[in-house]
Amino acid sequence: VQQITADIEFLFNLGFKSFAVSNLGPIGCLPAITKQNNYSSCDTISNLLALYHNFLLGSSIATLQNTLPNVELITLDFNYAFNVVLQGIVHLHLILSLNLRSRLVNILNVKIVPKPNIFETSIGYLSNGTQQPYSPCCRGIDDATCGEVDGQGAPLYIVCSSPSESFYWDNAHPTDTSWQAISNVVFLGLEDI
């Protein structure tokens, strides 16, 4: 947190005035952590550490807003977004019904094209039981990691049959489908900017 604060101050002194800072997601839900319990649940202690980090980060951002003149700081709440998507609380029709897409195009000058039923496809396995939500699509065999090969170039990993239905691609990274769903939740929080 101290380094993030120092970096923002450094960039501010160079002339930057607007910043978007992301907080930590629920690191206890990463497959690298959930592997210890056969991908069955998140690790509470790790998630509490992420929340503590995010609390300290929020305090630092509040201090910067009070001490740096005319600075604009927003927090991208990845912790909330990951949890919403993982728990299957939000549905795409809710986000689209809030007219989020047109607001983002106007405010951020970006093109957002959510896929139909993005939340249902990215977290559908939560309800139908076809896959554990905390297990990766690409999994190393034995002690290998995703993408690792042996001396002859043979893969030491396996890839699930439908990556778009998995939340995590590997031990640390969400799939493209999951990132789309997470982004939709994060951008929902930016609608008043």
C-alpha positions, 0 to 999 in steps of 0.5 A, a space after each residue: 500500500 505504501 508503494 501504491 501511495 508513493 507511486 500515485 504521489 510521484 505521478 501526481 507531481 509529474 502532472 497526472 491528476 486522475 487515477 483509477 486504483 484497483 483493490 485486491 480480489 478475494 485471493 483466498 478463492 484463487 485455485 492456487 489456494 483452493 487446491 489445498 481443499 480440493 477446490 471446494 471452498 475459498 480460504 477465509 484467512 487469505 480473503 481476510 488479508 485481502 480485505 485488510 489490504 483493501 482497508 489500508 488502501 482505502 485509507 491511503 486513497 482518502 488521505 491522498 484525496 485530502 492532501 493532493 489538490 485537485 486529484 481525482 481518485 477512484 477505486 475499482 472494487 475488484 473484491 466486490 466484483 469477483 465475489 458478485 460473479 463467483 456467488 452468482 448474485 448479479 444477472 446481465 439483464 439487471 446491468 443492461 436494464 440500468 442502461 450502463 452500456 450507453 453511459 459508459 460509451 458516453 463517459 469513457 468513450 469505450 465500446 462495451 459489447 457484453 455477450 448475451 447471458 454472460 453471467 449465466 455462462 461464466 457462473 452456470 457451473 455453480 448451479 448445474 454442478 458440472 464444475 467446481 467454481 474454484 478449480 482452474 480450466 487449465 491444470 498442471 499434471 502432478 506438480 506441473 503448471 498450466 502451459 508446462 511441457 516436458 523435454 520432448 514438448 509434450 504437455 504436462 497439463 490438461 485443459 477443460 473442454 469448455 473454458 468459457 464455462 470456467 471461472 478460472 483459466 489457471 491457478 491465478 487468472 480468470 477466463 475471458 468470460 469471467 473477466 467480461 462479467 467482472 468488468 460489467 460489475 466494476 463498470 456498474 460502480 462507475 456509472 456516477 462518474 
